[in-house]
Amino acid sequence: MDTFKCNYHMHSHYSNGTLSPAQLVRKFIEEEYDVLSLTDHDSIDGLKEFMAACEATKIKGVPGVELTTTHELMGKVYDIHILGYNFDPNSQLIAEACQRFKDDTLPCLKAEEAIKMVGEAGGQSFLAHPVKIPGLGERGTEEFYKEFEALLKDLKKKGLKGLECINPMHTEDEEYRFIQYAGKYHLHISSGTDHHGE
């Protein structure tokens, strides 16, 4: 069976990365990746350049974005990042939300709104790097996993489609646990480097 090397999470100089979208494509082609997704923070400004570079080099490119959101559950407010994948890169909904972030007129995007917006643009929403979510308790403890599961279950009800299980900041044990939760709640699994250029 063929296996594909995918990086569904990276950032360009259009947000807080150091490389251009075209430079990112060249870098990961050299590292023999098959599928790439540019997920700049609250910006889709680099997608046109990114998709053109992917097309020119015959690598599969997936339009992406990483949206800064909050989610309230049982009296607690969690700061979480929602990854949007494979949406229409010309989506006015996403473009307008990103522009409002840029203009500082969007103080807070609710996770549920982000999930809905990505879905309406034809894409799928994933929960990014679970270990970076503040307020879940000490990382790796049963308290952490219990709170995380409650959060994931609620986001699934709101329309979440996937979970970033494979990430360089996750240990093997954490990746195994996250893959188990993805299976339990029938969520897609994604893998990403969260590359910023360092």
N, C-alpha and C positions, 0 to 999 in steps of 0.2 A: 504494500500500500504506500502511495506517495505521502510524504510529510512536507508540510510547508512551514517556513520560518516567518513568523508574523511579528510585527511591532505595531501594536494598535494604540500607541500612546507616546507622542513626542512633541516637542515645542520648538518653534522657530523664533527668529528675531522679531516677528510680529507680536509676540507676547514676551515671555521672559527667557527665551532661548538665545543662543549666540550665533547660530547658523541660519542662512536663508533656507527657504523650503527646497530650492534646487540643490543646495549643498547637502542637506539632510538626505535627499534621495540618492545622491552620489555616494555618500558615506555608507548608507545601509545596503546599497547594491554591492559595494566592495566587501561588505560583511555577509553577502549571500542571502539576504532576506528576499522573500517572495512577495509579501504583502505589507504595505505601509499605510498608516493613517496619521495625518497631521492633526493634532488636537491642541491648538493654541488656547491659552486661557482667555475666555470671554471674547474671542476674536475669530473671524473667518476670513480676515483680510488676505492671508497667505494661501488660501485654497486654490485660487486660479493658477498661481505660479506652481504650486505643488502638483496639481493634477496634470498640468502641461508637462512638467518634468517627468512624472510617472509615465505618461503616454509616450513621450519621446524615447524613454529607455525601456519600454515594454514591461515595466513592473506594475503590479496591480496597486492602484492607489484608492484609498477609501476616504471620502470627505469626513472630517471629524471636528469636534470642538470640546473643550472642557469648561463647563459652566459652574460658576461659584454659586452655591445655593445654601439655604438653611431648611431644616426639617424639624418640626415640633412633634414630639411624641411623649405622652404621659408627663407633661409639664416641663420637659427638658427640650432645649433647642440645640440641635446638632449642626455644625458647619460641615457640609459635605460637598464633594465635587461630583457632578454628573457628566459622564462622557457621552456625547452624542455621536453616533456613527452612521455612515451610509445614508445620510439625508440629502435632499436636493441642495447643492451648494448655492443655488440662487434663491433659496428660501427667504422671503421678506421677513417672516416671523423671527427667524434666528438673526438675520442681519440687523433688524431693528433693536432686538434685545442687546446684541453686542455693541451697537452704537450707543445705546443708553448707558451701558457700563463705561464706555470710553468717555462719554460726556458727564459721568458722575450723576446721572439722573435716575439711576436704578440702584437704590441703596440695598435692596435685598430681593433676590429672586427665590421664590419657594421651589423646593425640589419637585413638588407635584406639577408646578407650572412648567418647569424645564422639561420634565418627562413628557408632558402633554405636547409641548411645543416641538420637541424632536420627533415625536410620533406623527404630528400633523404635517411635518416636513418630509415624511416618508422614511424616517430613520428609526434607530433603536437606541435606547438609553441604558447605560451601564453605570454601576457605582464604582468610582475610582478608588484605588489604593486604600482598602479598609483600615490598615494599621495606622493611617495618618488621621483618622477621624478622632477629634478630641472629645473627651467626655464619656468614653466607653469603659473607663476603668483601666487598671494596669494591663498593659499588653501581654497577651499570652495566658492570662488567668481565666478561670471559668466564668468569673464575673464579666470579663471583657466579652467573651463569646456569647454569654447569655444576653447581654445588652445589644451586641451586634446582631444576633439572630432576630431579636424583637424589632430592631430598626430595619433589617433587610426584609422581614416579613411584611412590615407596613409599607415599605417602598414598593414591594411586589404588588400589593393591593392597588397602589397608585399607578401602576403600569410599567414599572421597571422591567427591563428585558434581560439584563445580564449583570455579571459581577466580574471585576478585574481580579482574577485569582493569582495570576502569575505576574510577578513584579520583582525586580532586583532587591527591593527593600523587605520583601517577605522571606521568612525562613521556609525551609522545606515543610516543616510541621504546619506552619501557618497556611501555606499553599494547599496542603492536603485538607485542612479544616475548611478553608474557603471553597474548595472544589466540592466537598461534601455538602455544604450549605447550598451551593448552586444547584446541585443535583436534587436536593430535598425540595427546593422551591421552583424547580423547572426553569432555571435561569441559564442563559448562555454564558460561556466562560471566555474571557479575553485575556490576552497576554500583552504586556507592554513594558518598555524600558523606562518610561517617564523621562526621556532624554532631554536635557536642556543645553547640552554642548560641552559640559565639563568632562 
